[in-house]
């Protein structure tokens, strides 16, 4: 459940920014997991491209969410010290996930399976930029 509240003139607090980031990253993680299930044929194949597109949109959303330099959560300070690399990785994920969706729509699930591991390289970014390793 969510509630829409009026927008005030104040900027988001650091706590709000961290909480928002957590929601966005959780969404991305859930979509990656759901796509993984579909690619393993444990979910409806017709949803594969939708999950890939959702990952792309969420990666774009995450990039914007991290523009607020709010320390906390599982984010390492290296995100903001090495912003060009971090931003490049999220953009590559968004672009790759969009490409993956096109492949799925055009060529089917098996073609997506062959490409997915080169697109969903979440662990390398997590190892570099989060306190929680190995996801």
JOURGI-V656842 format. One record per backbone hydrogen bond with DSSP energy under -0.5 kcal/mol. NH is the residue of the N-H (numbers start at 0). CO is the residue of the C=O. If there is no record, write none. Layout:
nh: (NH NH)
co: (CO CO)
//
This chain:
nh: (4 16 17 18 19 20 21 22 23 24 25 26 27 28 29 30 31 32 33 34 35 36 37 38 39 40 41 46 47 50 51 52 53 54 55 56 57 58 59 60 61 62 63 64 65 66 67 68 69 70 71 74 75 78 79 80 81 82 84 85 86 87 88 89 90 91 92 93 94 95 96 97 98 99 100 101 102 103 104 105 106 107 107 111 112 113 114 115 116 117 118 118 119 120 123 124 125 126 127 128 129 130 132)
co: (2 12 13 14 15 16 17 18 19 20 21 22 23 24 25 26 27 28 29 30 31 32 33 34 35 37 36 43 44 46 47 48 49 50 51 52 53 54 55 56 57 58 59 60 61 63 64 66 67 68 74 71 128 75 76 76 77 79 81 81 82 83 84 85 86 87 88 89 90 91 92 93 94 95 96 97 98 99 100 101 102 102 103 107 108 109 110 111 112 114 114 115 115 118 120 120 121 122 123 124 125 73 130)
//
